[in-house]
Amino acid sequence: MLNNTKYNSIQTNQHPFHIVDPSPWPFLVAFSLFGILFTTVCYLHELSINTFTFIGCIIIFLFSAVQWFTDITIEGTYQGHHTLAVQQGLRYGMVLFIVSEIMFFFAFFWAFFYSSMSPSVALGCIWPPLGIEALNPFGLPLLNTIILLSSGVSVTWAHRAVAYAVDESNLEESSISDSNATNYRKEAIIALVITIILGALFTCLQLFEYQFAQFTLADGIYGSTFYVATGFHGLHVIIGTIFLAVCLMRHIFYHFIKEQHLGLEFAIWYWHFVDVVWLFLFVSIYWWGA
């Protein structure tokens, strides 16, 4: 089991910060992402691309990302480099990342409201434009809303269970019994499994919705704003589901304790961000926009 003293700065350094070793993973991740973006843009413009180049970039990205996060997990979980000061810096970084994601979706909402609140003559001066049969917001979109909000409840349950769990090495000093600690651990695992299942179900229903929609990405401003906004949100749901699945495996292998569970904490922040964005999408694009 982990020892709590590792979370204090007990190294010989005169500062509580962790100076990371040189790593090739940031460069490889950036290089592979550029390759994925470049080949995708070429495909959208019907330019000749090598399929193996695209697949190779994806493989390099996945391999580099896994190795990078493995190194971070080792630094924080086994080597004890994530001191309180480092944890605070990581939290600031995650907050800034979520803020950047908010700005990312703000651009999509801006494009949607700009076009919908003052539709041009080319759109027939109405919204949705002529020829567009909007989706019923109280069908699959409402069901997906219920599913995603339910997943927000279950992931909060998981966070609460981990927060009440204790390091087994300190059970004698804790007021929580061994059986209660085991129960909290089981609750966290069950709650994470429920959240992952709900996230996967949301993705499947959204794909089903796309399959039977009466308009496509090429159907003017309505189709482009709808699919780009909801599609990127769907991508975030997939990423969040994978994030939570990794946290589930880490929790099974005792990587999280009450004093330090930053990985799970960040996954929960990200998932709540996804929930809030979907509420705005449902109210504005599905309900008001239709």
BALOBA-1460 file (C-alpha; in Angstrom, 3 decimals):
// residues 290
<rec num="1" residu="m" x="0.000" y="0.000" z="0.000"/>
<rec num="2" residu="l" x="1.035" y="3.611" z="-0.468"/>
<rec num="3" residu="n" x="2.524" y="5.610" z="2.360"/>
<rec num="4" residu="n" x="1.112" y="9.052" z="3.069"/>
<rec num="5" residu="t" x="4.545" y="10.505" z="3.804"/>
<rec num="6" residu="k" x="5.370" y="10.331" z="0.122"/>
<rec num="7" residu="y" x="2.992" y="13.228" z="-0.506"/>
<rec num="8" residu="n" x="5.179" y="15.588" z="1.468"/>
<rec num="9" residu="s" x="8.424" y="16.998" z="0.200"/>
<rec num="10" residu="i" x="10.880" y="14.620" z="1.871"/>
<rec num="11" residu="q" x="13.441" y="14.737" z="-0.900"/>
<rec num="12" residu="t" x="16.808" y="16.400" z="-0.592"/>
<rec num="13" residu="n" x="15.656" y="19.214" z="-2.877"/>
<rec num="14" residu="q" x="15.289" y="22.665" z="-1.388"/>
<rec num="15" residu="h" x="11.913" y="23.120" z="-3.103"/>
<rec num="16" residu="p" x="8.686" y="21.106" z="-3.197"/>
<rec num="17" residu="f" x="8.455" y="20.992" z="-6.988"/>
<rec num="18" residu="h" x="9.213" y="18.096" z="-9.316"/>
<rec num="19" residu="i" x="11.686" y="18.694" z="-12.130"/>
<rec num="20" residu="v" x="10.659" y="16.134" z="-14.739"/>
<rec num="21" residu="d" x="13.191" y="14.183" z="-16.757"/>
<rec num="22" residu="p" x="13.508" y="14.794" z="-20.522"/>
<rec num="23" residu="s" x="10.771" y="12.883" z="-22.352"/>
<rec num="24" residu="p" x="10.094" y="12.218" z="-26.057"/>
<rec num="25" residu="w" x="6.341" y="11.769" z="-25.534"/>
<rec num="26" residu="p" x="5.219" y="15.438" z="-25.790"/>
<rec num="27" residu="f" x="7.027" y="15.781" z="-29.124"/>
<rec num="28" residu="l" x="5.620" y="12.521" z="-30.488"/>
<rec num="29" residu="v" x="2.083" y="13.387" z="-29.386"/>
<rec num="30" residu="a" x="2.293" y="16.819" z="-31.047"/>
<rec num="31" residu="f" x="3.836" y="15.335" z="-34.219"/>
<rec num="32" residu="s" x="1.186" y="12.597" z="-34.504"/>
<rec num="33" residu="l" x="-1.681" y="15.037" z="-33.869"/>
<rec num="34" residu="f" x="-0.368" y="17.281" z="-36.621"/>
<rec num="35" residu="g" x="-0.239" y="14.287" z="-38.947"/>
<rec num="36" residu="i" x="-3.819" y="13.298" z="-38.080"/>
<rec num="37" residu="l" x="-5.056" y="16.854" z="-38.653"/>
<rec num="38" residu="f" x="-3.131" y="17.240" z="-41.922"/>
<rec num="39" residu="t" x="-4.367" y="13.964" z="-43.415"/>
<rec num="40" residu="t" x="-7.948" y="14.704" z="-42.297"/>
<rec num="41" residu="v" x="-7.921" y="18.129" z="-43.970"/>
<rec num="42" residu="c" x="-6.534" y="16.549" z="-47.153"/>
<rec num="43" residu="y" x="-9.328" y="13.979" z="-47.089"/>
<rec num="44" residu="l" x="-12.020" y="16.627" z="-46.624"/>
<rec num="45" residu="h" x="-10.643" y="18.541" z="-49.605"/>
<rec num="46" residu="e" x="-10.587" y="15.333" z="-51.665"/>
<rec num="47" residu="l" x="-6.819" y="15.394" z="-52.007"/>
<rec num="48" residu="s" x="-4.776" y="12.248" z="-52.415"/>
<rec num="49" residu="i" x="-3.575" y="10.895" z="-49.064"/>
<rec num="50" residu="n" x="-1.891" y="7.736" z="-47.901"/>
<rec num="51" residu="t" x="-4.228" y="5.752" z="-45.628"/>
<rec num="52" residu="f" x="-1.252" y="4.121" z="-43.935"/>
<rec num="53" residu="t" x="0.052" y="7.570" z="-42.972"/>
<rec num="54" residu="f" x="-3.211" y="8.369" z="-41.198"/>
<rec num="55" residu="i" x="-3.307" y="4.996" z="-39.419"/>
<rec num="56" residu="g" x="0.380" y="5.315" z="-38.487"/>
<rec num="57" residu="c" x="-0.191" y="8.734" z="-36.931"/>
<rec num="58" residu="i" x="-3.066" y="7.348" z="-34.865"/>
<rec num="59" residu="i" x="-0.912" y="4.433" z="-33.658"/>
<rec num="60" residu="i" x="1.955" y="6.784" z="-32.738"/>
<rec num="61" residu="f" x="-0.456" y="9.083" z="-30.896"/>
<rec num="62" residu="l" x="-2.073" y="6.283" z="-28.883"/>
<rec num="63" residu="f" x="1.272" y="4.688" z="-28.001"/>
<rec num="64" residu="s" x="2.865" y="8.004" z="-27.002"/>
<rec num="65" residu="a" x="-0.167" y="9.113" z="-24.966"/>
<rec num="66" residu="v" x="-0.268" y="5.823" z="-23.062"/>
<rec num="67" residu="q" x="3.462" y="5.976" z="-22.315"/>
<rec num="68" residu="w" x="3.263" y="9.623" z="-21.293"/>
<rec num="69" residu="f" x="0.416" y="9.086" z="-18.829"/>
<rec num="70" residu="t" x="2.108" y="5.926" z="-17.555"/>
<rec num="71" residu="d" x="5.190" y="7.985" z="-16.699"/>
<rec num="72" residu="i" x="3.040" y="10.546" z="-14.881"/>
<rec num="73" residu="t" x="1.268" y="7.784" z="-12.946"/>
<rec num="74" residu="i" x="4.609" y="6.277" z="-11.904"/>
<rec num="75" residu="e" x="5.928" y="9.690" z="-10.821"/>
<rec num="76" residu="g" x="2.899" y="10.413" z="-8.665"/>
<rec num="77" residu="t" x="1.875" y="6.979" z="-7.395"/>
<rec num="78" residu="y" x="5.115" y="5.061" z="-6.931"/>
<rec num="79" residu="q" x="7.900" y="7.658" z="-6.790"/>
<rec num="80" residu="g" x="6.023" y="10.210" z="-4.669"/>
<rec num="81" residu="h" x="7.002" y="13.247" z="-6.742"/>
<rec num="82" residu="h" x="3.515" y="14.780" z="-6.643"/>
<rec num="83" residu="t" x="3.907" y="16.916" z="-3.546"/>
<rec num="84" residu="l" x="1.201" y="19.280" z="-2.375"/>
<rec num="85" residu="a" x="2.742" y="22.076" z="-4.458"/>
<rec num="86" residu="v" x="2.842" y="19.871" z="-7.565"/>
<rec num="87" residu="q" x="-0.764" y="18.803" z="-7.015"/>
<rec num="88" residu="q" x="-1.821" y="22.438" z="-6.798"/>
<rec num="89" residu="g" x="-0.058" y="23.203" z="-10.066"/>
<rec num="90" residu="l" x="-1.722" y="20.246" z="-11.763"/>
<rec num="91" residu="r" x="-5.119" y="21.465" z="-10.578"/>
<rec num="92" residu="y" x="-4.447" y="24.904" z="-12.056"/>
<rec num="93" residu="g" x="-3.457" y="23.236" z="-15.319"/>
<rec num="94" residu="m" x="-6.667" y="21.195" z="-15.456"/>
<rec num="95" residu="v" x="-8.777" y="24.277" z="-14.732"/>
<rec num="96" residu="l" x="-7.075" y="26.169" z="-17.561"/>
<rec num="97" residu="f" x="-7.605" y="23.202" z="-19.883"/>
<rec num="98" residu="i" x="-11.344" y="23.128" z="-19.117"/>
<rec num="99" residu="v" x="-11.524" y="26.911" z="-19.644"/>
<rec num="100" residu="s" x="-9.924" y="26.440" z="-23.068"/>
<rec num="101" residu="e" x="-12.532" y="23.782" z="-23.846"/>
<rec num="102" residu="i" x="-15.276" y="26.234" z="-22.847"/>
<rec num="103" residu="m" x="-13.876" y="28.750" z="-25.341"/>
<rec num="104" residu="f" x="-13.794" y="25.946" z="-27.922"/>
<rec num="105" residu="f" x="-17.524" y="25.283" z="-27.581"/>
<rec num="106" residu="f" x="-18.285" y="28.992" z="-27.254"/>
<rec num="107" residu="a" x="-17.277" y="29.403" z="-30.907"/>
<rec num="108" residu="f" x="-19.794" y="26.748" z="-31.971"/>
<rec num="109" residu="f" x="-22.612" y="28.346" z="-29.982"/>
<rec num="110" residu="w" x="-21.698" y="31.745" z="-31.397"/>
<rec num="111" residu="a" x="-21.963" y="30.432" z="-34.974"/>
<rec num="112" residu="f" x="-25.289" y="28.775" z="-34.215"/>
<rec num="113" residu="f" x="-26.931" y="31.783" z="-32.558"/>
<rec num="114" residu="y" x="-25.507" y="34.200" z="-35.141"/>
<rec num="115" residu="s" x="-27.231" y="32.250" z="-37.914"/>
<rec num="116" residu="s" x="-30.418" y="31.281" z="-36.100"/>
<rec num="117" residu="m" x="-31.364" y="34.608" z="-34.537"/>
<rec num="118" residu="s" x="-31.100" y="36.482" z="-37.830"/>
<rec num="119" residu="p" x="-31.510" y="34.002" z="-40.690"/>
<rec num="120" residu="s" x="-30.554" y="35.390" z="-44.077"/>
<rec num="121" residu="v" x="-32.605" y="35.458" z="-47.254"/>
<rec num="122" residu="a" x="-30.659" y="32.452" z="-48.500"/>
<rec num="123" residu="l" x="-32.079" y="30.503" z="-45.558"/>
<rec num="124" residu="g" x="-35.616" y="31.643" z="-46.323"/>
<rec num="125" residu="c" x="-35.551" y="34.096" z="-43.390"/>
<rec num="126" residu="i" x="-36.680" y="31.269" z="-41.114"/>
<rec num="127" residu="w" x="-35.000" y="28.840" z="-38.750"/>
<rec num="128" residu="p" x="-34.589" y="25.936" z="-39.248"/>
<rec num="129" residu="p" x="-33.960" y="26.699" z="-42.943"/>
<rec num="130" residu="l" x="-36.336" y="25.506" z="-45.641"/>
<rec num="131" residu="g" x="-36.010" y="21.800" z="-46.354"/>
<rec num="132" residu="i" x="-34.557" y="20.956" z="-42.930"/>
<rec num="133" residu="e" x="-36.564" y="18.583" z="-40.762"/>
<rec num="134" residu="a" x="-35.241" y="19.154" z="-37.248"/>
<rec num="135" residu="l" x="-35.028" y="16.331" z="-34.742"/>
<rec num="136" residu="n" x="-37.673" y="15.989" z="-32.067"/>
<rec num="137" residu="p" x="-35.968" y="17.268" z="-28.889"/>
<rec num="138" residu="f" x="-38.214" y="15.133" z="-26.679"/>
<rec num="139" residu="g" x="-37.180" y="11.865" z="-28.295"/>
<rec num="140" residu="l" x="-33.624" y="10.550" z="-28.222"/>
<rec num="141" residu="p" x="-32.126" y="13.936" z="-27.202"/>
<rec num="142" residu="l" x="-34.213" y="13.977" z="-24.015"/>
<rec num="143" residu="l" x="-33.309" y="10.351" z="-23.296"/>
<rec num="144" residu="n" x="-29.622" y="11.166" z="-23.771"/>
<rec num="145" residu="t" x="-30.043" y="14.126" z="-21.412"/>
<rec num="146" residu="i" x="-31.448" y="11.851" z="-18.714"/>
<rec num="147" residu="i" x="-28.631" y="9.352" z="-19.279"/>
<rec num="148" residu="l" x="-25.887" y="11.977" z="-19.067"/>
<rec num="149" residu="l" x="-27.351" y="13.638" z="-15.965"/>
<rec num="150" residu="s" x="-27.645" y="10.210" z="-14.336"/>
<rec num="151" residu="s" x="-23.984" y="9.562" z="-15.115"/>
<rec num="152" residu="g" x="-23.141" y="12.838" z="-13.379"/>
<rec num="153" residu="v" x="-24.872" y="11.540" z="-10.242"/>
<rec num="154" residu="s" x="-23.052" y="8.195" z="-10.360"/>
<rec num="155" residu="v" x="-19.628" y="9.771" z="-10.909"/>
<rec num="156" residu="t" x="-20.258" y="12.073" z="-7.921"/>
<rec num="157" residu="w" x="-21.133" y="8.961" z="-5.923"/>
<rec num="158" residu="a" x="-17.775" y="7.454" z="-6.940"/>
<rec num="159" residu="h" x="-15.924" y="10.593" z="-5.867"/>
<rec num="160" residu="r" x="-17.653" y="10.600" z="-2.486"/>
<rec num="161" residu="a" x="-16.808" y="6.929" z="-1.950"/>
<rec num="162" residu="v" x="-13.115" y="7.500" z="-2.718"/>
<rec num="163" residu="a" x="-13.075" y="10.582" z="-0.480"/>
<rec num="164" residu="y" x="-14.340" y="8.474" z="2.440"/>
<rec num="165" residu="a" x="-11.952" y="5.611" z="1.773"/>
<rec num="166" residu="v" x="-8.769" y="5.417" z="3.833"/>
<rec num="167" residu="d" x="-5.290" y="4.094" z="3.397"/>
<rec num="168" residu="e" x="-5.317" y="0.572" z="4.866"/>
<rec num="169" residu="s" x="-1.925" y="1.197" z="6.427"/>
<rec num="170" residu="n" x="-3.563" y="3.756" z="8.732"/>
<rec num="171" residu="l" x="-6.724" y="1.846" z="9.599"/>
<rec num="172" residu="e" x="-5.709" y="1.578" z="13.253"/>
<rec num="173" residu="e" x="-5.508" y="5.361" z="13.479"/>
<rec num="174" residu="s" x="-8.769" y="5.886" z="11.616"/>
<rec num="175" residu="s" x="-12.291" y="5.986" z="12.969"/>
<rec num="176" residu="i" x="-13.480" y="4.079" z="9.895"/>
<rec num="177" residu="s" x="-13.455" y="0.324" z="10.258"/>
<rec num="178" residu="d" x="-11.845" y="-2.104" z="7.823"/>
<rec num="179" residu="s" x="-15.243" y="-3.322" z="6.636"/>
<rec num="180" residu="n" x="-16.456" y="0.224" z="5.992"/>
<rec num="181" residu="a" x="-13.306" y="1.029" z="4.035"/>
<rec num="182" residu="t" x="-13.892" y="-2.058" z="1.891"/>
<rec num="183" residu="n" x="-17.497" y="-1.045" z="1.326"/>
<rec num="184" residu="y" x="-16.465" y="2.433" z="0.215"/>
<rec num="185" residu="r" x="-13.987" y="0.900" z="-2.210"/>
<rec num="186" residu="k" x="-16.672" y="-1.371" z="-3.681"/>
<rec num="187" residu="e" x="-19.069" y="1.563" z="-3.952"/>
<rec num="188" residu="a" x="-16.507" y="3.557" z="-5.926"/>
<rec num="189" residu="i" x="-15.948" y="0.643" z="-8.329"/>
<rec num="190" residu="i" x="-19.695" y="0.101" z="-8.836"/>
<rec num="191" residu="a" x="-20.329" y="3.820" z="-9.379"/>
<rec num="192" residu="l" x="-17.512" y="4.090" z="-11.927"/>
<rec num="193" residu="v" x="-18.794" y="1.036" z="-13.815"/>
<rec num="194" residu="i" x="-22.290" y="2.558" z="-13.936"/>
<rec num="195" residu="t" x="-20.887" y="5.857" z="-15.215"/>
<rec num="196" residu="i" x="-18.855" y="4.143" z="-17.944"/>
<rec num="197" residu="i" x="-21.877" y="2.120" z="-19.072"/>
<rec num="198" residu="l" x="-24.037" y="5.246" z="-19.210"/>
<rec num="199" residu="g" x="-21.358" y="7.091" z="-21.183"/>
<rec num="200" residu="a" x="-21.098" y="4.242" z="-23.696"/>
<rec num="201" residu="l" x="-24.906" y="4.107" z="-23.960"/>
<rec num="202" residu="f" x="-25.026" y="7.853" z="-24.645"/>
<rec num="203" residu="t" x="-22.520" y="7.435" z="-27.484"/>
<rec num="204" residu="c" x="-24.454" y="4.544" z="-29.035"/>
<rec num="205" residu="l" x="-27.734" y="6.477" z="-28.929"/>
<rec num="206" residu="q" x="-26.109" y="9.531" z="-30.489"/>
<rec num="207" residu="l" x="-24.750" y="7.405" z="-33.341"/>
<rec num="208" residu="f" x="-28.233" y="5.942" z="-33.767"/>
<rec num="209" residu="e" x="-29.625" y="9.479" z="-33.895"/>
<rec num="210" residu="y" x="-27.119" y="10.481" z="-36.590"/>
<rec num="211" residu="q" x="-28.005" y="7.384" z="-38.612"/>
<rec num="212" residu="f" x="-31.675" y="8.344" z="-38.931"/>
<rec num="213" residu="a" x="-31.404" y="12.161" z="-39.050"/>
<rec num="214" residu="q" x="-33.045" y="13.728" z="-42.115"/>
<rec num="215" residu="f" x="-30.159" y="16.141" z="-42.775"/>
<rec num="216" residu="t" x="-26.375" y="15.862" z="-43.108"/>
<rec num="217" residu="l" x="-23.258" y="17.894" z="-42.420"/>
<rec num="218" residu="a" x="-23.476" y="19.311" z="-45.955"/>
<rec num="219" residu="d" x="-26.974" y="20.773" z="-45.455"/>
<rec num="220" residu="g" x="-25.985" y="24.385" z="-45.000"/>
<rec num="221" residu="i" x="-25.326" y="26.249" z="-41.807"/>
<rec num="222" residu="y" x="-27.877" y="24.252" z="-39.829"/>
<rec num="223" residu="g" x="-26.315" y="20.890" z="-40.639"/>
<rec num="224" residu="s" x="-22.755" y="22.106" z="-40.128"/>
<rec num="225" residu="t" x="-23.373" y="23.797" z="-36.770"/>
<rec num="226" residu="f" x="-25.505" y="20.902" z="-35.520"/>
<rec num="227" residu="y" x="-23.073" y="18.113" z="-36.385"/>
<rec num="228" residu="v" x="-19.920" y="20.007" z="-35.460"/>
<rec num="229" residu="a" x="-21.246" y="21.048" z="-32.040"/>
<rec num="230" residu="t" x="-22.905" y="17.744" z="-31.127"/>
<rec num="231" residu="g" x="-20.175" y="15.702" z="-32.792"/>
<rec num="232" residu="f" x="-17.364" y="17.359" z="-30.873"/>
<rec num="233" residu="h" x="-19.371" y="16.933" z="-27.696"/>
<rec num="234" residu="g" x="-19.764" y="13.246" z="-28.553"/>
<rec num="235" residu="l" x="-15.989" y="13.047" z="-28.995"/>
<rec num="236" residu="h" x="-15.568" y="14.561" z="-25.543"/>
<rec num="237" residu="v" x="-17.960" y="11.959" z="-24.125"/>
<rec num="238" residu="i" x="-15.834" y="9.190" z="-25.661"/>
<rec num="239" residu="i" x="-12.655" y="10.719" z="-24.240"/>
<rec num="240" residu="g" x="-14.303" y="11.135" z="-20.834"/>
<rec num="241" residu="t" x="-15.505" y="7.529" z="-20.881"/>
<rec num="242" residu="i" x="-11.972" y="6.309" z="-21.624"/>
<rec num="243" residu="f" x="-10.651" y="8.635" z="-18.907"/>
<rec num="244" residu="l" x="-13.036" y="7.122" z="-16.358"/>
<rec num="245" residu="a" x="-12.242" y="3.567" z="-17.531"/>
<rec num="246" residu="v" x="-8.540" y="4.198" z="-16.883"/>
<rec num="247" residu="c" x="-9.414" y="5.601" z="-13.447"/>
<rec num="248" residu="l" x="-11.477" y="2.475" z="-12.746"/>
<rec num="249" residu="m" x="-8.507" y="0.227" z="-13.520"/>
<rec num="250" residu="r" x="-6.221" y="2.398" z="-11.398"/>
<rec num="251" residu="h" x="-8.660" y="2.257" z="-8.497"/>
<rec num="252" residu="i" x="-8.855" y="-1.535" z="-8.766"/>
<rec num="253" residu="f" x="-5.047" y="-1.634" z="-8.445"/>
<rec num="254" residu="y" x="-5.105" y="0.645" z="-5.364"/>
<rec num="255" residu="h" x="-3.653" y="3.736" z="-7.051"/>
<rec num="256" residu="f" x="-6.134" y="6.083" z="-5.350"/>
<rec num="257" residu="i" x="-6.351" y="6.899" z="-1.666"/>
<rec num="258" residu="k" x="-8.157" y="9.575" z="0.290"/>
<rec num="259" residu="e" x="-5.152" y="11.900" z="0.352"/>
<rec num="260" residu="q" x="-4.397" y="11.702" z="-3.369"/>
<rec num="261" residu="h" x="-6.679" y="10.803" z="-6.253"/>
<rec num="262" residu="l" x="-5.935" y="13.576" z="-8.710"/>
<rec num="263" residu="g" x="-6.495" y="11.379" z="-11.755"/>
<rec num="264" residu="l" x="-10.023" y="10.528" z="-10.667"/>
<rec num="265" residu="e" x="-10.672" y="14.098" z="-9.561"/>
<rec num="266" residu="f" x="-9.698" y="15.441" z="-12.990"/>
<rec num="267" residu="a" x="-11.813" y="12.815" z="-14.752"/>
<rec num="268" residu="i" x="-14.814" y="13.879" z="-12.654"/>
<rec num="269" residu="w" x="-14.232" y="17.565" z="-13.414"/>
<rec num="270" residu="y" x="-14.050" y="16.736" z="-17.101"/>
<rec num="271" residu="w" x="-17.219" y="14.652" z="-16.945"/>
<rec num="272" residu="h" x="-19.179" y="17.401" z="-15.209"/>
<rec num="273" residu="f" x="-17.963" y="19.822" z="-17.883"/>
<rec num="274" residu="v" x="-19.318" y="17.444" z="-20.530"/>
<rec num="275" residu="d" x="-22.655" y="17.322" z="-18.668"/>
<rec num="276" residu="v" x="-22.989" y="21.107" z="-18.564"/>
<rec num="277" residu="v" x="-22.105" y="21.512" z="-22.249"/>
<rec num="278" residu="w" x="-24.756" y="18.950" z="-23.177"/>
<rec num="279" residu="l" x="-27.409" y="20.874" z="-21.228"/>
<rec num="280" residu="f" x="-26.597" y="23.974" z="-23.286"/>
<rec num="281" residu="l" x="-26.663" y="21.913" z="-26.481"/>
<rec num="282" residu="f" x="-30.009" y="20.360" z="-25.644"/>
<rec num="283" residu="v" x="-31.687" y="23.637" z="-24.674"/>
<rec num="284" residu="s" x="-30.266" y="25.763" z="-27.509"/>
<rec num="285" residu="i" x="-29.736" y="23.489" z="-30.527"/>
<rec num="286" residu="y" x="-32.239" y="20.686" z="-29.981"/>
<rec num="287" residu="w" x="-35.081" y="22.511" z="-28.247"/>
<rec num="288" residu="w" x="-34.918" y="26.250" z="-29.016"/>
<rec num="289" residu="g" x="-33.219" y="25.805" z="-32.399"/>
<rec num="290" residu="a" x="-35.842" y="23.360" z="-33.620"/>
